[in-house]
Amino acid sequence: MMQGNTNVKLVLEEARINHTEDICDLVNLAYRGDKGWTKETGLLGGDRSNIEEVQAYMSDPSPKLAYLQLIILVVGTLGVVVTYLFNLFEGNWFFGLVGREFLEQPIWVKLGIVVAALIFLFNVTMTVLQGKKTAISNILLLGLWALALLFLFAFYNPANLALDKEYWWYVIHLWVEGV
Protein backbone atom coordinates (compact mmCIF):
# COMPACT_ATOMS: atom_id res chain seq x y z
CA MET A 1 0.00 0.00 0.00
CA MET A 2 1.43 3.40 -1.03
CA GLN A 3 1.38 6.20 1.45
CA GLY A 4 1.93 9.89 1.03
CA ASN A 5 1.56 12.03 -2.05
CA THR A 6 1.58 9.87 -5.17
CA ASN A 7 0.89 12.80 -7.52
CA VAL A 8 4.45 14.06 -7.56
CA LYS A 9 5.49 15.56 -10.87
CA LEU A 10 9.15 14.96 -11.64
CA VAL A 11 10.77 17.70 -13.68
CA LEU A 12 14.20 17.24 -15.22
CA GLU A 13 15.98 20.32 -16.43
CA GLU A 14 19.51 21.54 -17.02
CA ALA A 15 21.14 22.88 -13.87
CA ARG A 16 21.73 26.62 -14.03
CA ILE A 17 23.67 29.07 -11.91
CA ASN A 18 20.54 30.02 -9.96
CA HIS A 19 20.28 26.36 -8.82
CA THR A 20 23.69 26.34 -7.13
CA GLU A 21 22.39 26.74 -3.59
CA ASP A 22 19.99 23.81 -4.00
CA ILE A 23 22.70 21.65 -5.60
CA CYS A 24 25.10 22.50 -2.78
CA ASP A 25 22.48 21.62 -0.16
CA LEU A 26 21.74 18.29 -1.90
CA VAL A 27 25.43 17.34 -2.13
CA ASN A 28 26.03 18.22 1.52
CA LEU A 29 22.91 16.31 2.57
CA ALA A 30 24.03 13.26 0.60
CA TYR A 31 27.52 13.09 2.08
CA ARG A 32 27.22 14.67 5.52
CA GLY A 33 24.85 14.10 8.40
CA ASP A 34 22.64 11.22 9.41
CA LYS A 35 20.20 11.32 6.49
CA GLY A 36 22.64 11.06 3.60
CA TRP A 37 23.07 7.90 1.54
CA THR A 38 26.80 7.96 2.20
CA LYS A 39 28.05 9.07 5.54
CA GLU A 40 31.52 10.60 5.55
CA THR A 41 30.82 12.41 8.79
CA GLY A 42 33.00 10.04 10.79
CA LEU A 43 35.89 10.55 8.37
CA LEU A 44 35.66 14.23 7.47
CA GLY A 45 34.19 17.32 9.03
CA GLY A 46 32.58 20.37 7.50
CA ASP A 47 30.60 20.71 4.33
CA ARG A 48 31.31 18.57 1.30
CA SER A 49 30.82 21.48 -1.07
CA ASN A 50 30.11 25.19 -1.06
CA ILE A 51 28.29 27.54 -3.40
CA GLU A 52 31.49 28.98 -4.91
CA GLU A 53 32.77 25.52 -5.86
CA VAL A 54 29.47 24.51 -7.43
CA GLN A 55 29.34 27.75 -9.42
CA ALA A 56 32.90 27.20 -10.64
CA TYR A 57 32.11 23.64 -11.77
CA MET A 58 28.94 24.76 -13.53
CA SER A 59 30.60 27.55 -15.49
CA ASP A 60 32.05 25.58 -18.37
CA PRO A 61 34.58 27.88 -20.02
CA SER A 62 33.70 26.73 -23.51
CA PRO A 63 30.81 24.36 -24.21
CA LYS A 64 31.36 24.68 -27.97
CA LEU A 65 34.87 23.34 -27.55
CA ALA A 66 33.49 20.44 -25.53
CA TYR A 67 31.13 19.54 -28.39
CA LEU A 68 34.00 19.84 -30.87
CA GLN A 69 36.00 17.48 -28.66
CA LEU A 70 33.14 14.98 -28.68
CA ILE A 71 32.88 15.13 -32.49
CA ILE A 72 36.65 14.61 -32.85
CA LEU A 73 36.57 11.59 -30.55
CA VAL A 74 33.55 10.00 -32.29
CA VAL A 75 34.94 10.55 -35.79
CA GLY A 76 38.38 9.31 -34.71
CA THR A 77 36.93 6.20 -33.09
CA LEU A 78 34.85 5.37 -36.16
CA GLY A 79 37.86 5.99 -38.39
CA VAL A 80 40.06 3.68 -36.35
CA VAL A 81 37.44 0.92 -36.33
CA VAL A 82 37.02 1.15 -40.12
CA THR A 83 40.80 1.20 -40.60
CA TYR A 84 41.29 -1.82 -38.31
CA LEU A 85 38.52 -3.88 -39.88
CA PHE A 86 39.14 -3.18 -43.55
CA ASN A 87 42.73 -1.83 -43.69
CA LEU A 88 41.67 0.46 -46.53
CA PHE A 89 44.79 2.61 -46.49
CA GLU A 90 47.53 0.01 -46.21
CA GLY A 91 50.94 1.61 -46.72
CA ASN A 92 49.66 5.19 -46.50
CA TRP A 93 51.73 7.09 -43.89
CA PHE A 94 48.86 9.39 -42.88
CA PHE A 95 45.71 7.23 -43.11
CA GLY A 96 47.16 3.72 -42.73
CA LEU A 97 48.10 1.74 -39.65
CA VAL A 98 51.52 2.52 -38.18
CA GLY A 99 52.29 -1.05 -37.10
CA ARG A 100 53.37 -0.48 -33.49
CA GLU A 101 51.66 -2.65 -30.90
CA PHE A 102 48.94 -0.63 -29.10
CA LEU A 103 50.07 2.51 -31.01
CA GLU A 104 48.99 1.48 -34.49
CA GLN A 105 46.42 4.26 -34.85
CA PRO A 106 46.72 6.25 -38.07
CA ILE A 107 48.53 9.59 -37.76
CA TRP A 108 45.33 11.56 -38.38
CA VAL A 109 43.70 9.83 -35.40
CA LYS A 110 46.70 10.56 -33.18
CA LEU A 111 46.46 14.22 -34.20
CA GLY A 112 42.76 14.14 -33.30
CA ILE A 113 43.59 12.64 -29.91
CA VAL A 114 46.07 15.47 -29.27
CA VAL A 115 43.55 18.16 -30.28
CA ALA A 116 40.77 16.56 -28.17
CA ALA A 117 43.13 16.21 -25.21
CA LEU A 118 44.16 19.86 -25.46
CA ILE A 119 40.52 20.95 -25.56
CA PHE A 120 39.79 18.76 -22.53
CA LEU A 121 42.82 20.14 -20.68
CA PHE A 122 41.80 23.72 -21.47
CA ASN A 123 38.27 23.18 -20.12
CA VAL A 124 39.48 21.33 -17.01
CA THR A 125 42.25 23.86 -16.32
CA MET A 126 39.92 26.84 -16.65
CA THR A 127 37.33 25.17 -14.42
CA VAL A 128 39.90 24.35 -11.73
CA LEU A 129 41.36 27.86 -11.87
CA GLN A 130 37.89 29.36 -11.33
CA GLY A 131 37.23 27.21 -8.28
CA LYS A 132 38.96 26.70 -4.98
CA LYS A 133 42.59 25.78 -5.58
CA THR A 134 43.78 22.93 -3.40
CA ALA A 135 46.90 20.82 -3.40
CA ILE A 136 44.91 17.85 -4.70
CA SER A 137 43.38 19.77 -7.62
CA ASN A 138 46.78 21.21 -8.54
CA ILE A 139 48.45 17.77 -8.46
CA LEU A 140 45.67 16.23 -10.56
CA LEU A 141 45.94 19.07 -13.06
CA LEU A 142 49.71 18.70 -13.28
CA GLY A 143 49.26 14.95 -13.84
CA LEU A 144 46.80 15.54 -16.68
CA TRP A 145 49.20 17.91 -18.43
CA ALA A 146 52.07 15.44 -17.99
CA LEU A 147 49.95 12.65 -19.52
CA ALA A 148 49.15 14.86 -22.50
CA LEU A 149 52.83 15.52 -23.07
CA LEU A 150 53.72 11.84 -22.73
CA PHE A 151 51.31 10.94 -25.54
CA LEU A 152 53.53 12.86 -27.96
CA PHE A 153 55.95 9.90 -27.85
CA ALA A 154 53.32 7.99 -29.87
CA PHE A 155 54.30 10.04 -32.94
CA TYR A 156 57.97 9.11 -32.88
CA ASN A 157 58.88 5.70 -34.29
CA PRO A 158 62.65 5.22 -33.97
CA ALA A 159 64.55 2.55 -35.90
CA ASN A 160 66.29 1.43 -32.70
CA LEU A 161 64.06 -1.24 -31.11
CA ALA A 162 65.23 -0.52 -27.55
CA LEU A 163 64.44 3.18 -27.93
CA ASP A 164 61.12 2.33 -29.57
CA LYS A 165 60.12 0.14 -26.61
CA GLU A 166 61.17 2.85 -24.15
CA TYR A 167 58.95 5.43 -25.83
CA TRP A 168 56.22 2.81 -26.23
CA TRP A 169 56.43 2.17 -22.48
CA TYR A 170 55.96 5.88 -21.73
CA VAL A 171 52.82 6.08 -23.79
CA ILE A 172 51.22 2.74 -22.93
CA HIS A 173 51.97 2.32 -19.25
CA LEU A 174 51.79 5.89 -18.13
CA TRP A 175 48.62 6.53 -20.10
CA VAL A 176 46.84 3.34 -19.14
CA GLU A 177 47.99 3.16 -15.55
CA GLY A 178 48.15 6.90 -14.99
CA VAL A 179 44.69 7.64 -16.28
Sequence and secondary structure as in RCSB ss.txt:
>XXXX:A:sequence
MMQGNTNVKLVLEEARINHTEDICDLVNLAYRGDKGWTKETGLLGGDRSNIEEVQAYMSDPSPKLAYLQLIILVV
GTLGVVVTYLFNLFEGNWFFGLVGREFLEQPIWVKLGIVVAALIFLFNVTMTVLQGKKTAISNILLLGLWALALL
FLFAFYNPANLALDKEYWWYVIHLWVEGV
>XXXX:A:secstr
   S            GGGHHHHHHHHHHHHSSSSSSS  TTT  S S  HHHHHHHH  S HHHHHHHHHHHHH
HHHHHHHHHHH TTTT TTTS    TT    HHHHHHHHHHHHHHHHHHHHHHHHS   HHHHHHHHHHHHHHHH
HGGGG   SSHHHHHHHHHHHHHHHHHH 
